[in-house]
């Protein structure tokens, strides 16, 4: 059955265990939205951020993870979310050793809250700073997780975007962390939650893209009083053709699969 959003659906949530490909999924959705071969790129205004592992090469141990960065959806500039103590930049390390309260620990990683807020909060500003009110504002938040939620302003900005009926939010959330804020986000009636697994992630990514297209169409139709914009039919057909298979793949996820996973210490 083809996905048809109701009038209130505007938040797309992606979950799954660490390393399953949530960020890759989001980046592919954004790539599809920016594809010049369809008409969406000209009517949307994208903002927000991705979270990526930061790795360091070692001759003896290969590449190993030293922390996490946040990357702007707009221009690919980056900021620090967290580092191991020995990999903190000197200026940040000096503040850390002075005992400032803007640092938090998650496993072996130290969250640079001040640097995170300085980089990310401007990316989550009002839609009017992101292309103008004549375009559909879409915000990417990757992720709404334990590290990010140490920031109360980040919580407030995220809540504001999730509540704003005029914007679309594409966000990743942890699968199991027992975080009250995340649990409330997952239960929102205006949100659709997708669970990625290694078995379903490729088809589900296409289906999520299809769903985002449909939500944009619904929003633009509301704005234009029932006169929908021209769709990029070639690309839409590609995602529509896979929607049935993707639904089956998404629904295949069950508790038995989760038992096979053993979480590694320090993962986000």
Buried (B, 14 or more C-beta within 10 A) or exposed (E): EEBEBEEEBBBBBBBBBBEBBBBBBBBBBBEBBEBEEBBBBEBBBBBBBBBBBBEEEEEEEEEEBBBBBBBBBBEEEBBBBBBBEEBBEEEBBEBBEEEEEBBBEBEBBBBBBBBBBEBBBEBBBEBEEBBEEEBBBBBBBBBBBBBBBBBEEBBEBBBEBBEBEEBBBBBBBBBEEEBEBBEEBBEBEBBBBBBBBEEBBBBBBBBBBBBBBBBBBBBBBEBEEEEEBEBBEEBBEBBBEBBEBBBEBBEEBEEEBEEEBEEEEEEB
